[in-house]
Amino acid sequence: MKIQFYAFLISFFTVIALTQAAPAQQQTAPSVPLVPQQVSSYIDEQGTAHISRIIPVPQTVSPEAQAALAREGAHAAAHEAPPPPNIPQPSQSRQMSSDETRAMYPVNIEFSTIAGVPVSVVTPVATPADKANRVLINLHGGGFTSDSGSLTESIPIANLTQTKVVSVIYRLAPEHPFPAPIEDVVAVYKELLKTYEPQHTAIYGSSAGAVLTPEVAVKIKQLGLPLPGALGIFSGGGDFTQTGDSQYVYGVQGLLGPPDTRPKGVQWLGVYVGSADPKDPVLSPFFADLHGMPPTLFMTSTRDMLLSDTTILHRAFLRAGVDARLVVFEGLNH
């Protein structure tokens, strides 16, 4: 299962739609005015870098990726405000938003509950006999305040791997901060263990789901439950006490607009962290005992604001002797 998991999930970033971000006010360093169309850099006495760069569209990515980057710039000013982030999207909205993806990757979709937790169960049109006893568990993105991928992160995977995907619609902040989402996922995992062998399961997530995935794995280990056969951490992180370098360079849409202006460190996802200790080994797996973790695939990209956070956690897995592999895509954003 490990080889199949790596091979098929590497296609993940190529089939997930680029995340949209609300525009923010441009920030410039007062001591070093930025001249349009001019490359400049200055590092002040405190070591803070003030940089202006001209970065062309990379010719190393596919024509489709180049076109997507161009569309972002052309339509940035016309983007509508996203829906309120603390309101989960209803099943009907998720269904409609996935129509285009589903047309490309035919699957069956059922909305249900497992252990009292809402889930989307996405299955291939036909499941081969050798895949019938396997299941992938998806933890969707959305900053812990919305569901931005329970179907778009599951439909292509179910189709390409010919494997059932159970996407957990976990509780959301601010009403339900840490550890509520972890509790929901663990409840679903424990119930699925009644049907599937742990070595025939895998847990993967993107963005917030990629933060939640290692948290869930650490909690499963603490509870003495058998660990899944593999993990997938796609643009995530595992340390709420520090801020990765790339968060100061890129925003959700990469180079479009200024970087994320939220307070850094523990406040990066303060709505999720709540009053928890940022060094809690479940909240921040960087501080956990990661020995014995299952084979893990990390993925990020060169314009991802969580590039640094992903690589920091990847190195922590390596130090613990885990079979942890890192794939970095060219030119893509978060």
N, C-alpha and C positions, 0 to 999 in steps of 0.2 A: 504493500500500500504506500510505503514511503516514496518510492520512485514515481508512482503514478501521481501522488499528491504534489510532488515538486513539479513534474512535467506539465500537468494541466493548470495548476494555479499560477504558474509564471505568466500565463496569458491574461491574468486578472486585470492589470492596469490598462491593457489594450482594449478592453471591452466595457469598462466603467466610464460613464459620462463625466466630463470635467466638472468639478464642484464650482458652484457660483458663489461669489462673495459680495457683500454689500460694499459700495465704495466708501472710502474713508478720506479724511482731509489729508492733503499732502504735507509732509513735514520736511523742513530743511534745517540744516545746521546754521545758526545765525552767524558764526564766525567765518564760515566758508560758503559764500553764495555759489549756487549751482548755475552754470551757464548752459542753456539748452544746446544740445547737439555737441557738447564738448566733454571729453573724457578728463576727469580730474580725481585726485585723491589727496587726503590730508589726514594725518594721525596726530591728535592733540597731545598735550602733556600727560593726560590721564590714560592715553592709549586708545581712546575712542576714535574710530575711523569714520571720516566723512567722505563719501565716495559718490561719484557720478560716472556712469558707464553707458556705453552704447553697445547693446548686445543684439546681434542679428538673429534671425530665426535659424536654428541649427539645421544644416543640410544633412545631418546624420540620422534624422528621424524620418519617418514615412511621410509621403505627401499628405496623407490624411491628418497626421499630427501637425504638420506645418499649417494646413488649412484651419485646424482647430485653434491654433495659437493666433492666427490672423483674425479669425472670427471674434475672439475675445476682445481684441483691441477695437475692432470695428463697431461692436455692439455694447461696449462697456457702459457708455453713457445712457443706454436705453434699458438697462437691466431694471426690472421691477423689484421692489422690496420683497424679501423672502417672507413666508408665513411666520407668525409668531413662533419662536423657537421652542417654547415650553409646552406646546400643544401637539401631542402625537397625531400624525396623519391617520385618518380613518382608513379602514381596509379598502373602501371603494377608491379613495385617492391613490393609495399604493397600487391598486390594480390598474388604474388608468395611466399612472405615470410609467408603468412597466410595459405598456402595449408595444412600443417600438422595439424594445429589447426582446420581448417575447416573440415578435414576428421574426426576428433574426435567429433566435435560439428557442425553438418550440419546446415547451415544457407544460406540465400540469401544475396548477397552483391550488392549494387548499388552505384556508384560514381556520385555525383550530386552537386548542389549548393543550398544553402538556404540564402536568403537575400544577394546574391552575394558572399557568403563565401563557399569555397569548403567543402564538407562533405562526409563521408562514411555512408551510410544508411544500417545497418545490421538488417535483420529481420529473425525471426524463420521460419522454413519451413512451419509450421502451427501456426497461432495465434489464441488462444482461444477467444471466444467472449468477455469474461470479461477482456481481456488484450488489446483489439483493441483500446481503448481510452487512452492508457498509452504510455509514451515514456521515455527512459533514454538517457541522454546526456553525452557522454564521452569526456573528455579532456585528450588527450594522453600525455605520458611522452616523454622525449628526451632532457632535459636540456634547453628547450626553443630554441634550435638550430637545432633540427631534429625531425622527426616523428618516434618514436621507438615503437609505440603501438596502433595506431588508429584502427587497426584490431585485433591484439592479445589481446587487452584489451576489445574488443567489442564482438567478435565472441562467446566466452564461455558464456558471460553474456546474450546475446540475446537467445542463445540456452537453457540455464538453466532456465532463467526467463520466456521464451516464450514471450518476450517483445521486441519491436523495440528499437534499439540503434542508435542514431545519433552521430557519432564521428566528432567533429569539427576540420577541418584541418586549424587551425589558423595560422596567419602570424608569422614568426620566426625571432629571433635575429641572427646576430647583425643588420641586415637591419631594423628590426621592433621590437625595444625593448618595454618595458612598456610604454604606456598602450595598444599597438596595439592588443595583443592577447585577452585582456579583451573586447575590442571593438568588435572584431569578434564574440566572444561567446555571448555577450549580443545581438548582431544583430540577431543571429540564435535563441536565446531564445525568443526574442520578436516576431519573425515570427512564431515560434512553438506555442506560446500562442494563435494565431489565430485559431488553430486547437485543441489544448489540454488544458484542465483545469490545472492551476498551481499545484493543489494538486495531479494531475495525472502525474507529471513530476518529475524527479530526476536528479541531476547533480553529476557525480563522476569523479575522475581522479587519476592517479598514478604518483608519482615522480613529475616532473614539472607540470603535470596535477593536482596533489594534492596540489600544491602551488596555481595554477590558480583557482581551484574550490572555495575556500573561498574568494579569491579576487573578483571573479565574483559575488558571493552571496552578498558581501558588496556593490558592485556597483549597483546591482539590487535593494537593499534596498535604497541606496542613490537616485536612480532615481524614487522611489515611485512605482515601479512595484511589482506585487505580487510575493512573494518568491516561489520557488519550494517546492514540498512536502517533499523532503529529500535530503541530501548531503552525498557523500562518499569521504573521504579524506584518501588516501591509500599511506602512506609514503611521507608525505609532510611537510609543516611548514607554519609559518605566521609572522615571525619577522626577517627582514633583518638587524636589528641593532645588533644582537648578534649571537653567534655560539653555537649550541647545543653541549653538552659534547661528544656525540657519534660520531660527525664528526672528533674528534681527535683520535678516537679509530679504526673506521672502514672506509674502502673504499667502492666503489660501489660494489665490490665483497666480502664484509665482511672482513674476516681475510686474504684473499689472497692478498699479496702485502701490501705496506704501505697505510695509510689513504690518503684521497683526499689531494693533496698538493696545491690546489688553495688557494689564500688568503682568510681569513675567514671574518666573519661579512658581511657587505654590498657587498664585492667583491666575496662572495661565488657564486653568479650568476650575477656578474657585467655586463656581456654581455646583460642580460635582464633588470637589474635595470637602466642602463644608467645614466642619470643625475638626476633622480628622487630623492626626499627626502625619505630616507629609513624609515622614520616614517609616510609617507603617509598612512592613514588608509586603502586605497584600496590595495596598494602594500604590506603592512604589516598589515593584519587583526587583529593581536594581539592588535593594538592600536585603533581598530574600536569599535563602539557600536554594540556588538553582540547580544543584547537582541532581542528576537523574531526570531532568526535563526531557520530554520526547524530542525527536528531530524537529527542527523549527526552520521554516522558510521566512526570512525577512525580505521585504521589498520596499523600496523608496525610489526617489528620482532626483535629478540634479537641481530642480527648481522647487523642491518640496520644502515647505517651512519646517517639517518634522524630519528632514534628512538627518540632522545631527542627533536628534533624540532616538531615531531608529538605530543609527550606528552605535550609539552609546550602549543601548540595551543589547544589541547584537554582540558587542565585545564582552559584556557581562556574561552572556550565555556561553561564549567561547571559553572564558576563564573558568567556568564551571565544568568544562569538558563536554558540553552539549554539542551534538551534530547540528550546528547552526549555520545556515547558508544565507548569504546576502546578495540580492540582485538589485542593481541600481539602474534605472531607466534613464535615457538621455532626453533632456529638454522638457519633461513633463512636470506639471505642478502638483500640488496636493490633491 
